[in-house]
Amino acid sequence: MAAFGVQMWAESNRILSLFATSLSPIHIPQIQAQLIVQNLHSNPTIAHHFINTCHHLRLLDSALRFFTQIPKPHVFVCNSLIRAFSHSKIPHTPLSIYAHMNRTSILPNNYTFPFLLKSLADFNHLVSGQSVHAHVVKLGYVSDVYVQNSLMDVYASCGRMGLCKKVFDEMPLRDVVSWTVLIMGYRVALMFDDALIAFEQMQYAGVEPNRVTMVNALAACASFGAIEMGVWIHAFVKRRGWEMDVILGTSLIDMYGKCGRIEEGLVVFQAMKDKNVYTWNALINGLALAKSGEEAIAWFKRMDEGGGVEADEVTLVTVLCACSHSGLVDIGRQIFGSMIDGKFGFSPGIQHYSCMVDLLARSGCIEESFELIKNMPFDATKAMWGSLLAGSRAQGSLEISEFAARKLVEMEPENGAYYAVLSNICAEMGKWNEVEKVREIMKVEGLKKDLGSSSVESFKRLPHFP
């Protein structure tokens, strides 16, 4: 009997040593067969290493089949499989493994929940998350900061910030991840003021932010126009001597650009060692927003000619937007033509067409803008018709104005502002019968001319995207 035990121990060590070697997918079925024949598949350590090896070789189906052959796997093995599938972005499987644990009376531990909840957060499974939350409470893990952070992440990913904040408020201990998940959740939910309040409260709580915290706080500053907070974050980064990596640097440039201080963003840009396409896009977009169109084009040319980074679809949107804001019609035409010719490796998308329509309409090229709408390979958006309407009205092109206004009425029949504009255009053209028809529709439908925000004036002020 003792000899058999020694033999099993030796065989276990031999199998474990195999996992330390460079295995290929063809070895997995052979190893699995050996484990089952020698009844080693129930050994938690061996099972854990087998599952990890399958994960690294992207053979999770083999890991799952292996798991189903274990009569009652140890919680350690269950956690290994849940963790592997949570990283693989395959929906439902981690929850199925957890359900199997419940059916077979395998008690989860504090390592089970974070990876299980991560998979639920990745796929926005709110109801399942709430069910697991109930289990967390029942099993007494409400004081585990890692489990609670994971619960917060599920609710934040599902846009349920009230539930996320409730978990946060009930936590006896919070760490930097707790605060960061809360701030990130508010930012993603477009609750920028709440994100910045949470960031400020984090400072009062004496919790040191990390890079992820700062990137999310900067994004909230950018969207909310909170330049003072953004400058404070930049000063904090300098005081701590943090390296200005690509993600943090790009976030600062984006914040300065959207808050109207692109000159300071340019300083950050020039001090960065490494830059990616998002960094260049943030700079060019900031210059576009500042109506520094010629400077935006100059930096785009640097990027295109020697920046070491290829422009993407967003780059070209920001460049065309810069042309539109600064009235650079010829340059815009040239860049758009280069896109059609395939210079950048992709064809113009609907946003690029929208920018060109806006550029031409703003610059008084009404017929050209109209022709572009009619001939493009997409259906025109409200933004495009709005740009054309605003431009044609400014130029006195009443027929095109009427056509664009009617299109807007078709696309958003509940918006009384469009009917009011159409009525005014018909009146200017002397089409009094049409004026009466439009006013009758407004009366029957109970529409008011100030309903909605998409008025002609707003089209004059804002850049348009689909």
PyMOL commands that set and color helices and strands:
alter all, ss='L'
color gray80, all
select helices_A, chain A and resi 2-19+27-37+44-56+60-68+75-88+93-103+112-122+126-139+145-157+161-170+176-188+192-204+211-224+227-240+246-258+262-271+277-289+293-306+313-326+329-340+350-362+366-375+382-395+398-411+416-428+432-445+456-461
alter helices_A, ss='H'
color red, helices_A
deselect
rebuild
show_as cartoon
